[in-house]
Amino acid sequence: MKATDLELAALFLEEELSDPESGFSIGVSGAIAEFMRSNGEVDMRREGLVHTVTTRDGAMRIALTSQVVPVAAELPSKRPEHWQQQVAFCVHETQATMGSRRVLTELGPDGEAIDGSGRQQLRFDLGLDILHVDACIRTDDRDLIALLRRHEGRALLAESGEVCDALIATSPPRVFCSRLGRIEVLAPIPERETPAGPHTHLLPTLFGRPSPIARFIPRDLVSCLDVYPANPLRRISGQARPFDRKRHARFQRALERWGPREYVAEKRRIFRWVRRGRSPDDCPPATGSLTECGRRVALRQLSQGGVDEGTLVSWQKALSQGLARPLARVHPPR
């Protein structure tokens, strides 16, 4: 019997949760909660399709459903020979809708809190008007609660800054929820550098920008959980490492299964042609941004060895001279 997408997604998720260098996020550009392990202390539990991971600085619960549609993607990195990889666990937009609140709203005690000590704390939706994500904070601080209640019903980002200043000063737990789970960040809000472990970003200037992998995701789907498998060339700390063929092969299996057909097909073609020593002059024009992206990533992956260097250099030169035009958006941001 052929495994379903849900079963395959569950297996993939279990592999990534077991890898300490994998990362996860819930949110959109400018408003996002990210989860990764900040130290060796981690508690992992599974009940059916529900996975729970807890660390000193945060917690994550993932509850896959039959509506999940995984989409795998690769993108060229700013570093010349590197690339990024990601799997978006998507849900149809009609099934992904959360509160979509536009104003600061008190939601009552957080009975779904992963850490039992947080279940009596009050949860407030920040009112960021995100279709598929409830971006919230949770607190039992009386002064903060009083301040939030005074501003309830107002658009947080249109306020003078009193609420935002109070949130930064008190660093309450941040709770981001979607139809596929929640991420709770307990670590203090940093003043400058992004911490290595669980953290959130609230950057209004980035609101409305498309996700880097938007071109890979069909228009009627939204990502309710993003998974960032360990990069084969870069540690989670950002430091370079020798090419990790095992991790690379693991993601390539996910890409073959869940990547857009035109992207996967173009990568296969470039791999085949370069390995056979064919000239880049034989390559027809790209048919869209996904095939262009596939060419760029294929050449970066081929540079890790196993091909004639002269042939590879000629392809890289042809690409830089206009074999592929600058990547374009397939559709506008949501």
Protein Blocks (a to p, Z undefined) as FASTA:
>chain_A
ZZdfklmmmmmmmmmmmpmkbccdeddehiacddddfbfbdcdddehjaccdddfkbccd
ddddfkbccdddddddfblkbccddddddddfklmpcfkpabdcdebjafkbfblklmmp
ccddehlopakbccddddfbfklmmmmmmmgoiafklmnolmmmmmmmnopadddddfkb
ccddfbdcdfklccfbdcddddfklgoiacfklmmpcfkbccfbdcddddfkbcfkopac
dddfklmmmmmmmmmmmgcfklmmmmmmmmmmmmnopafklpccdfbjklmmmmmmmmmm
mmngoiafklmmmmmmmmmnopaccdddfbdcZZ
